[in-house]
């Protein structure tokens, strides 16, 4: 009888765990260069931001967007 109750409890917990939705993964949309944006000035041949410096201060995860 005790073994049957333990078995039924295990089955109930397994069903509950399988029915629980997984935690949603959040993704981040980054504007490359921050507020300066992703721009190149053809007249002065300069970029609007130091992209290497900007990227060094970011932490990207799989699924993030760069715009």
Biopython code that builds the backbone (N, CA, C, O; Angstrom):
import numpy as np
from Bio.PDB.StructureBuilder import StructureBuilder

atoms = [
    (1, "UNK", "N", (0.813, -1.185, 0.000)),
    (1, "UNK", "CA", (0.000, 0.000, 0.000)),
    (1, "UNK", "C", (0.866, 1.262, 0.000)),
    (1, "UNK", "O", (0.589, 2.197, -0.750)),
    (2, "UNK", "N", (1.921, 1.298, 0.840)),
    (2, "UNK", "CA", (2.819, 2.453, 0.910)),
    (2, "UNK", "C", (3.563, 2.607, -0.411)),
    (2, "UNK", "O", (3.752, 3.725, -0.892)),
    (3, "UNK", "N", (3.985, 1.496, -0.997)),
    (3, "UNK", "CA", (4.690, 1.546, -2.270)),
    (3, "UNK", "C", (3.791, 2.083, -3.370)),
    (3, "UNK", "O", (4.248, 2.824, -4.240)),
    (4, "UNK", "N", (2.520, 1.718, -3.340)),
    (4, "UNK", "CA", (1.566, 2.201, -4.337)),
    (4, "UNK", "C", (1.355, 3.700, -4.195)),
    (4, "UNK", "O", (1.290, 4.401, -5.204)),
    (5, "UNK", "N", (1.248, 4.209, -2.983)),
    (5, "UNK", "CA", (1.077, 5.646, -2.752)),
    (5, "UNK", "C", (2.315, 6.418, -3.205)),
    (5, "UNK", "O", (2.202, 7.491, -3.798)),
    (6, "UNK", "N", (3.479, 5.875, -2.927)),
    (6, "UNK", "CA", (4.717, 6.531, -3.360)),
    (6, "UNK", "C", (4.792, 6.565, -4.880)),
    (6, "UNK", "O", (5.200, 7.570, -5.462)),
    (7, "UNK", "N", (4.406, 5.486, -5.514)),
    (7, "UNK", "CA", (4.409, 5.398, -6.972)),
    (7, "UNK", "C", (3.427, 6.410, -7.565)),
    (7, "UNK", "O", (3.765, 7.103, -8.524)),
    (8, "UNK", "N", (2.218, 6.503, -7.008)),
    (8, "UNK", "CA", (1.220, 7.458, -7.500)),
    (8, "UNK", "C", (1.662, 8.900, -7.276)),
    (8, "UNK", "O", (1.409, 9.769, -8.110)),
    (9, "UNK", "N", (2.319, 9.151, -6.155)),
    (9, "UNK", "CA", (2.840, 10.487, -5.886)),
    (9, "UNK", "C", (3.918, 10.860, -6.900)),
    (9, "UNK", "O", (3.950, 11.987, -7.395)),
    (10, "UNK", "N", (4.791, 9.917, -7.203)),
    (10, "UNK", "CA", (5.845, 10.148, -8.188)),
    (10, "UNK", "C", (5.246, 10.434, -9.560)),
    (10, "UNK", "O", (5.720, 11.327, -10.264)),
    (11, "UNK", "N", (4.224, 9.700, -9.947)),
    (11, "UNK", "CA", (3.573, 9.928, -11.237)),
    (11, "UNK", "C", (2.916, 11.304, -11.261)),
    (11, "UNK", "O", (3.031, 12.023, -12.254)),
    (12, "UNK", "N", (2.228, 11.682, -10.181)),
    (12, "UNK", "CA", (1.563, 12.988, -10.112)),
    (12, "UNK", "C", (2.580, 14.127, -10.211)),
    (12, "UNK", "O", (2.341, 15.110, -10.913)),
    (13, "UNK", "N", (3.696, 14.002, -9.524)),
    (13, "UNK", "CA", (4.737, 15.038, -9.592)),
    (13, "UNK", "C", (5.366, 15.119, -10.977)),
    (13, "UNK", "O", (5.687, 16.205, -11.458)),
    (14, "UNK", "N", (5.538, 13.970, -11.613)),
    (14, "UNK", "CA", (6.102, 13.952, -12.964)),
    (14, "UNK", "C", (5.179, 14.638, -13.959)),
    (14, "UNK", "O", (5.633, 15.390, -14.822)),
    (15, "UNK", "N", (3.887, 14.378, -13.837)),
    (15, "UNK", "CA", (2.910, 15.020, -14.728)),
    (15, "UNK", "C", (2.875, 16.525, -14.482)),
    (15, "UNK", "O", (2.818, 17.307, -15.431)),
    (16, "UNK", "N", (2.908, 16.928, -13.233)),
    (16, "UNK", "CA", (2.888, 18.359, -12.904)),
    (16, "UNK", "C", (4.137, 19.056, -13.441)),
    (16, "UNK", "O", (4.052, 20.172, -13.954)),
    (17, "UNK", "N", (5.282, 18.413, -13.327)),
    (17, "UNK", "CA", (6.527, 19.011, -13.824)),
    (17, "UNK", "C", (6.512, 19.125, -15.348)),
    (17, "UNK", "O", (6.988, 20.118, -15.899)),
    (18, "UNK", "N", (5.979, 18.135, -16.018)),
    (18, "UNK", "CA", (5.917, 18.158, -17.477)),
    (18, "UNK", "C", (4.921, 19.193, -17.978)),
    (18, "UNK", "O", (5.106, 19.750, -19.060)),
    (19, "UNK", "N", (3.880, 19.460, -17.218)),
    (19, "UNK", "CA", (2.849, 20.408, -17.632)),
    (19, "UNK", "C", (3.222, 21.852, -17.332)),
    (19, "UNK", "O", (2.601, 22.768, -17.870)),
    (20, "UNK", "N", (4.212, 22.074, -16.491)),
    (20, "UNK", "CA", (4.630, 23.422, -16.132)),
    (20, "UNK", "C", (5.441, 24.017, -17.276)),
    (20, "UNK", "O", (6.426, 23.419, -17.709)),
    (21, "UNK", "N", (5.037, 25.199, -17.777)),
    (21, "UNK", "CA", (5.788, 25.795, -18.874)),
    (21, "UNK", "C", (7.187, 26.221, -18.428)),
    (21, "UNK", "O", (7.390, 26.647, -17.290)),
    (22, "UNK", "N", (8.130, 26.098, -19.334)),
    (22, "UNK", "CA", (9.506, 26.502, -19.035)),
    (22, "UNK", "C", (9.565, 28.026, -18.926)),
    (22, "UNK", "O", (8.737, 28.731, -19.503)),
    (23, "UNK", "N", (10.526, 28.508, -18.201)),
    (23, "UNK", "CA", (10.704, 29.950, -18.057)),
    (23, "UNK", "C", (11.012, 30.567, -19.416)),
    (23, "UNK", "O", (11.813, 30.033, -20.183)),
    (24, "UNK", "N", (10.382, 31.674, -19.702)),
    (24, "UNK", "CA", (10.578, 32.342, -20.984)),
    (24, "UNK", "C", (11.973, 32.967, -21.021)),
    (24, "UNK", "O", (12.412, 33.599, -20.060)),
    (25, "UNK", "N", (12.647, 32.780, -22.133)),
    (25, "UNK", "CA", (13.961, 33.382, -22.324)),
    (25, "UNK", "C", (13.761, 34.765, -22.925)),
    (25, "UNK", "O", (13.020, 34.926, -23.895)),
    (26, "UNK", "N", (14.412, 35.744, -22.357)),
    (26, "UNK", "CA", (14.278, 37.090, -22.888)),
    (26, "UNK", "C", (15.459, 37.405, -23.785)),
    (26, "UNK", "O", (16.592, 36.999, -23.524)),
    (27, "UNK", "N", (15.175, 38.120, -24.818)),
    (27, "UNK", "CA", (16.205, 38.543, -25.758)),
    (27, "UNK", "C", (16.294, 40.057, -25.717)),
    (27, "UNK", "O", (15.316, 40.740, -25.413)),
    (28, "UNK", "N", (17.465, 40.571, -26.024)),
    (28, "UNK", "CA", (17.687, 42.009, -25.978)),
    (28, "UNK", "C", (17.967, 42.529, -27.374)),
    (28, "UNK", "O", (18.663, 41.881, -28.157)),
    (29, "UNK", "N", (17.430, 43.691, -27.685)),
    (29, "UNK", "CA", (17.698, 44.357, -28.951)),
    (29, "UNK", "C", (18.687, 45.489, -28.673)),
    (29, "UNK", "O", (18.373, 46.430, -27.945)),
    (30, "UNK", "N", (19.866, 45.393, -29.248)),
    (30, "UNK", "CA", (20.912, 46.389, -29.045)),
    (30, "UNK", "C", (21.012, 47.303, -30.259)),
    (30, "UNK", "O", (20.965, 46.837, -31.397)),
    (31, "UNK", "N", (21.149, 48.602, -30.018)),
    (31, "UNK", "CA", (21.480, 49.541, -31.084)),
    (31, "UNK", "C", (22.991, 49.650, -31.101)),
    (31, "UNK", "O", (23.602, 50.139, -30.151)),
    (32, "UNK", "N", (23.587, 49.189, -32.192)),
    (32, "UNK", "CA", (25.049, 49.182, -32.289)),
    (32, "UNK", "C", (25.566, 50.608, -32.170)),
    (32, "UNK", "O", (25.104, 51.503, -32.877)),
    (33, "UNK", "N", (26.512, 50.814, -31.286)),
    (33, "UNK", "CA", (27.080, 52.130, -31.050)),
    (33, "UNK", "C", (26.342, 52.916, -29.985)),
    (33, "UNK", "O", (26.724, 54.042, -29.669)),
    (34, "UNK", "N", (25.287, 52.333, -29.427)),
    (34, "UNK", "CA", (24.525, 53.028, -28.392)),
    (34, "UNK", "C", (23.743, 54.197, -28.969)),
    (34, "UNK", "O", (23.183, 54.095, -30.060)),
    (35, "UNK", "N", (23.703, 55.293, -28.252)),
    (35, "UNK", "CA", (22.929, 56.463, -28.682)),
    (35, "UNK", "C", (23.470, 57.066, -29.980)),
    (35, "UNK", "O", (22.717, 57.671, -30.742)),
    (36, "UNK", "N", (24.774, 56.905, -30.235)),
    (36, "UNK", "CA", (25.371, 57.458, -31.458)),
    (36, "UNK", "C", (24.927, 56.692, -32.697)),
    (36, "UNK", "O", (24.940, 57.230, -33.804)),
    (37, "UNK", "N", (24.533, 55.436, -32.510)),
    (37, "UNK", "CA", (24.030, 54.643, -33.638)),
    (37, "UNK", "C", (25.119, 54.069, -34.509)),
    (37, "UNK", "O", (26.308, 54.140, -34.198)),
    (38, "UNK", "N", (24.669, 53.491, -35.620)),
    (38, "UNK", "CA", (25.555, 52.821, -36.564)),
    (38, "UNK", "C", (25.612, 53.689, -37.816)),
    (38, "UNK", "O", (24.926, 53.414, -38.801)),
    (39, "UNK", "N", (26.424, 54.725, -37.774)),
    (39, "UNK", "CA", (26.497, 55.671, -38.893)),
    (39, "UNK", "C", (27.941, 55.891, -39.311)),
    (39, "UNK", "O", (28.865, 55.817, -38.501)),
    (40, "UNK", "N", (28.106, 56.163, -40.593)),
    (40, "UNK", "CA", (29.426, 56.474, -41.135)),
    (40, "UNK", "C", (29.300, 57.756, -41.932)),
    (40, "UNK", "O", (28.457, 57.864, -42.822)),
    (41, "UNK", "N", (30.138, 58.724, -41.613)),
    (41, "UNK", "CA", (30.133, 60.001, -42.316)),
    (41, "UNK", "C", (31.120, 59.924, -43.470)),
    (41, "UNK", "O", (32.329, 59.852, -43.248)),
    (42, "UNK", "N", (30.615, 59.939, -44.704)),
    (42, "UNK", "CA", (31.471, 59.827, -45.887)),
    (42, "UNK", "C", (32.361, 61.045, -46.066)),
    (42, "UNK", "O", (33.470, 60.929, -46.587)),
    (43, "UNK", "N", (31.893, 62.206, -45.643)),
    (43, "UNK", "CA", (32.671, 63.439, -45.820)),
    (43, "UNK", "C", (33.927, 63.444, -44.962)),
    (43, "UNK", "O", (35.012, 63.790, -45.430)),
    (44, "UNK", "N", (33.767, 63.055, -43.696)),
    (44, "UNK", "CA", (34.913, 63.095, -42.782)),
    (44, "UNK", "C", (35.563, 61.721, -42.626)),
    (44, "UNK", "O", (36.584, 61.593, -41.951)),
    (45, "UNK", "N", (34.985, 60.707, -43.238)),
    (45, "UNK", "CA", (35.465, 59.325, -43.164)),
    (45, "UNK", "C", (35.637, 58.895, -41.699)),
    (45, "UNK", "O", (36.678, 58.372, -41.302)),
    (46, "UNK", "N", (34.594, 59.131, -40.924)),
    (46, "UNK", "CA", (34.606, 58.732, -39.514)),
    (46, "UNK", "C", (33.298, 58.025, -39.164)),
    (46, "UNK", "O", (32.268, 58.219, -39.811)),
    (47, "UNK", "N", (33.372, 57.213, -38.139)),
    (47, "UNK", "CA", (32.188, 56.531, -37.621)),
    (47, "UNK", "C", (31.578, 57.379, -36.520)),
    (47, "UNK", "O", (32.256, 58.209, -35.914)),
    (48, "UNK", "N", (30.297, 57.166, -36.264)),
    (48, "UNK", "CA", (29.619, 57.941, -35.232)),
    (48, "UNK", "C", (29.987, 57.483, -33.820)),
    (48, "UNK", "O", (29.729, 58.199, -32.852)),
    (49, "UNK", "N", (30.580, 56.308, -33.697)),
    (49, "UNK", "CA", (30.938, 55.784, -32.373)),
    (49, "UNK", "C", (32.166, 54.897, -32.493)),
    (49, "UNK", "O", (32.523, 54.457, -33.586)),
    (50, "UNK", "N", (32.808, 54.641, -31.362)),
    (50, "UNK", "CA", (33.904, 53.685, -31.305)),
    (50, "UNK", "C", (33.273, 52.321, -31.030)),
    (50, "UNK", "O", (32.995, 51.973, -29.882)),
    (51, "UNK", "N", (33.049, 51.548, -32.109)),
    (51, "UNK", "CA", (32.308, 50.294, -31.986)),
    (51, "UNK", "C", (33.042, 49.244, -31.150)),
    (51, "UNK", "O", (32.404, 48.462, -30.445)),
    (52, "UNK", "N", (34.345, 49.221, -31.220)),
    (52, "UNK", "CA", (35.104, 48.260, -30.406)),
    (52, "UNK", "C", (34.922, 48.545, -28.925)),
    (52, "UNK", "O", (34.741, 47.626, -28.126)),
    (53, "UNK", "N", (34.970, 49.797, -28.567)),
    (53, "UNK", "CA", (34.779, 50.188, -27.172)),
    (53, "UNK", "C", (33.351, 49.894, -26.727)),
    (53, "UNK", "O", (33.130, 49.399, -25.622)),
    (54, "UNK", "N", (32.388, 50.199, -27.584)),
    (54, "UNK", "CA", (30.984, 49.931, -27.254)),
    (54, "UNK", "C", (30.761, 48.436, -27.036)),
    (54, "UNK", "O", (30.140, 48.039, -26.051)),
    (55, "UNK", "N", (31.264, 47.608, -27.951)),
    (55, "UNK", "CA", (31.065, 46.154, -27.865)),
    (55, "UNK", "C", (31.762, 45.568, -26.640)),
    (55, "UNK", "O", (31.267, 44.602, -26.060)),
    (56, "UNK", "N", (32.892, 46.128, -26.238)),
    (56, "UNK", "CA", (33.626, 45.619, -25.083)),
    (56, "UNK", "C", (32.833, 45.785, -23.788)),
    (56, "UNK", "O", (33.067, 45.069, -22.815)),
    (57, "UNK", "N", (31.894, 46.732, -23.780)),
    (57, "UNK", "CA", (31.101, 46.993, -22.578)),
    (57, "UNK", "C", (29.735, 46.307, -22.609)),
    (57, "UNK", "O", (28.895, 46.572, -21.749)),
    (58, "UNK", "N", (29.502, 45.432, -23.585)),
    (58, "UNK", "CA", (28.220, 44.740, -23.726)),
    (58, "UNK", "C", (28.389, 43.252, -23.427)),
    (58, "UNK", "O", (29.477, 42.697, -23.581)),
    (59, "UNK", "N", (27.322, 42.629, -23.006)),
    (59, "UNK", "CA", (27.291, 41.191, -22.838)),
    (59, "UNK", "C", (26.155, 40.683, -23.711)),
    (59, "UNK", "O", (24.986, 40.959, -23.443)),
    (60, "UNK", "N", (26.502, 39.939, -24.761)),
    (60, "UNK", "CA", (25.508, 39.437, -25.699)),
    (60, "UNK", "C", (25.177, 37.990, -25.374)),
    (60, "UNK", "O", (26.033, 37.227, -24.928)),
    (61, "UNK", "N", (23.932, 37.629, -25.603)),
    (61, "UNK", "CA", (23.466, 36.264, -25.412)),
    (61, "UNK", "C", (22.893, 35.755, -26.718)),
    (61, "UNK", "O", (22.505, 36.538, -27.585)),
    (62, "UNK", "N", (22.841, 34.460, -26.852)),
    (62, "UNK", "CA", (22.265, 33.833, -28.021)),
    (62, "UNK", "C", (20.833, 34.309, -28.195)),
    (62, "UNK", "O", (20.037, 34.233, -27.259)),
    (63, "UNK", "N", (20.499, 34.796, -29.372)),
    (63, "UNK", "CA", (19.163, 35.271, -29.663)),
    (63, "UNK", "C", (19.019, 36.781, -29.587)),
    (63, "UNK", "O", (17.985, 37.312, -29.992)),
    (64, "UNK", "N", (20.022, 37.490, -29.080)),
    (64, "UNK", "CA", (19.957, 38.953, -29.037)),
    (64, "UNK", "C", (19.977, 39.512, -30.463)),
    (64, "UNK", "O", (20.488, 38.879, -31.387)),
    (65, "UNK", "N", (19.421, 40.691, -30.617)),
    (65, "UNK", "CA", (19.367, 41.364, -31.907)),
    (65, "UNK", "C", (20.277, 42.589, -31.904)),
    (65, "UNK", "O", (20.355, 43.322, -30.919)),
    (66, "UNK", "N", (20.952, 42.790, -33.012)),
    (66, "UNK", "CA", (21.765, 43.989, -33.195)),
    (66, "UNK", "C", (21.129, 44.795, -34.309)),
    (66, "UNK", "O", (20.866, 44.272, -35.392)),
    (67, "UNK", "N", (20.885, 46.058, -34.044)),
    (67, "UNK", "CA", (20.299, 46.911, -35.087)),
    (67, "UNK", "C", (21.008, 48.230, -35.128)),
    (67, "UNK", "O", (20.664, 49.091, -35.938)),
]
sb = StructureBuilder()
sb.init_structure("model")
sb.init_model(0)
sb.init_chain("A")
sb.init_seg("    ")
for serial, (resi, resn, name, xyz) in enumerate(atoms, 1):
    if name == "N":
        sb.init_residue(resn, " ", resi, " ")
    sb.init_atom(name, np.array(xyz, "f"), 0.0, 1.0, " ", f" {name:<3s}", serial, name[0])
structure = sb.get_structure()
